[in-house]
Amino acid sequence: EGPLRIAASTTPAEFLVPDLVAAFTARYPQVQPFVYTTDSQGVVEELLARRWDLGFVGARIERKELRFDPVAEDEVVLAVPAHHPFAREREVPLDALANQSFVEREGGSGTLLSVRHALAQRGLALPPHRVAMTLSTTQAIVSAVRAGYGIGFVTSLALAERSDPRVVAVRLAGIPLVRTLYLVREERRLLPPPAQRFAAFVLEMAPRGLRTPATAP
């Protein structure tokens, strides 16, 4: 029993943590969960400051004090307005993104970091483009795309859940953007009992298929 203090980046906070917490508190109803949402960089900073006990992130931000355990997989896709020329394609080449208007997450976002990392592994980078707007949540990105402000990278789950014909998911040709979501803990910190038990619960669930599906067309 007692408080369970979790910091989570946007994708885990919206699509992974709620189900985990619900299942855990059904088993331990005297636990009171608190979930703080920030970007992946913010989660790391909050854990190191010991303001929260456990974290979930969409990108590894290496710190020797922290342990990252993979718990799920996710696919990042390009969200485009239905009237955009890209919407007629299942895939678009990377160079087609040049000079496009983007709506982007902030620099500490795991989604954006994972895209840059996948490209860097292939010796590539996003081509020059215009950032029309910088936003702090996945749902805000989808709303901005729907309104026609530009295109943007989001988790495929954001589009699968909405089933909105005004926003279409496309992939980058030849560049898979499947990423891992992680449970993060401070390596040498003795956690409160609810956090210890919740971490064990999450890691017990992960091998049983705790996967976020890749749902882009």
N, C-alpha and C positions, 0 to 999 in steps of 0.2 A: 504494500500500500504506500501511498505518498505521491508526490509530484514526479512526472516523467517529462523532462525538459529536452525538446528536440529542436534543432535548427536545420532547415532544409532549403535547398535551392528550389527554384520555381517548378521544374518538371516533377521531381519527386514529391514536392509539397502538394501538387495538384493531382497527381495520378498514381502515386505509390503509397505515400505515408498514410493517407486517410484509411485505406483498407487495412493496412498493417495495424494501425492503432485501434481500429474498431475490433479486429479479431483478438488483439491482445487484451483490451479492456473487457471484452466479453468473458475472457478467462480470469482476469484479475480486476473485478469491478471497483475495488478500492483505490485503484491507480487514477490519478488526475493528470491527463496529458495536456501539455502546453506546446504548441508548434509555432515557431518563429520562421518566417519566410524571408529570404534574402537571396543574393546570387551565390555561386559556388565559392568565390573568393571571400565573401562575407561570412559564409558558414565556417570556413577555416579560421578566420579571425575571431569569430565568436567562441569557437571551441578553445582556441589557444588562450583566450582571455577568461575561460572557464565561466562564461555567462550561461552556457547551455551544456548539457551532458553528452549528447550524441548528435551526429549530423548525417545528412544525406546530400550527396552532390552528384552532378552530371559530368564532372571532369576531375581528374586527379590534379591536385595542386601540391606538389611534393613539399612536405615538411617532415624532417626527421622525427619530430615529436608525435606524428600522427600515423595511424594505421588505417588503410583503405581496404575494405572487404567488398568484392563485387557481389551485388545482390540482384541485379536485373539488367536487361538489355533494352535499348530504345533506338529508334531510328529518327534521324533528323532529316526533314524534307524542306523543300522550298515552297512556301505558300505564295500563290499568285492570285490576283483577281481573275474572275471568270472571263472578263473581257480582254485580258492580256494575251498577246500572241503565244506566250509560253503555255497557256492553259490548254492549247490544242495538242500539246506534246506530252508523252510519258516521261521523257528525259530531255535535258538540254545540255549542250556542251558548256564547259566552264567559261570559255572565252565569250559566250553569248551574254554573260552577266556584265560585261564592260559597259559602263555609262548608264546602267540601270539605276532607277531610284529604289533605295532600300529603306525599310524600316528595321531597325536593329535593336537588339538587347544591349545593355550596358557592357562595358569591357570585361567585367568579372563574371559574366554569364557562362555557365558550363556549356550551353548550346553553342554559343559563338566560339568558345575555346575549343570545343571538340571539332567544329568545322575547320578552324585554322590548323589544328593538329593533323587532321586527316589529309589536308592539302599539303602541309609541310612534309609529311612522310613521303609524299610523291614528288617533292621538290617544287611544289606549286604554291600559289597564293591567290586570294581573291583578286580579280582584276580591278582597276580603278573604277569606282562607282560613286554615286551621290547618296549620302545619307540624308533622307528626307526627315527622319524623326528617330530619336532614341527613346526606348521605352523600357519599363522595368519588369513586365510580366509577359508570359506567353499569350494570355488572352488579349492583352492590349495590342500585341503584334498582329494577331488574327483580325481584330477589329479594325486596325489601321489598314491592313491589306484589303479587307472587305470594302472599306471606304475609298479605296483607290489611291492611297498615298504612296504605295510602292509594293515591293515584294520583300519577303523576309524568311529567314530560317526558323523553323519551329519543330517541336516534337510531332511525330505523325499522330500521336494520340489526341492532340489538340483539334485536329481536323476530323479524326474519326468520331470523336464524341459529339461534335457539332453537326455533322452531316449537312453542311451549309453549301448549297450549290453556287454561292457567290464567291467561294474561295476554293481553289484547286491545288492539290499537292502534286509536285513534280520532283523528279530526282535529278542529280547531276550525272551525266553520262560517264560511266566507267569509274566513278568515285563513290564507293559505298560509304554511307555516313551512319553506320551502326555504331553506337557507343555503349559504354557500360555505366550503370548507376551504382554508386558506392555508399556503403555505410562507413562513417568516419568516426574514429574514437582517438582520444589522446592515449598514446601507447602506455605510459607509466602511471596514469591516473587511476585511482581506485574510485569507481563510480558508485553512486547510490544504488541500493538494491533494485529499485524499479528499472533503472537504466541498464544495470547488469542483466537482469532477466529479459528485458526487451531486446537487447542486443543478441542474446542467445536465441530468443524466439525468431528474430529476423533471419539469422544465419541458419537456423533449423529449417525455415520455410524456403530459403533460396534454392537449395538443390532439388526441391520438389516442383520446380518449374515456375518460380516467381519471375515471370518475364513479361515485359510490356511488348505487345505485338507490333511488328512493323506493318503498318496498315495503309501506306500510300498506294495509289493505284498502280 
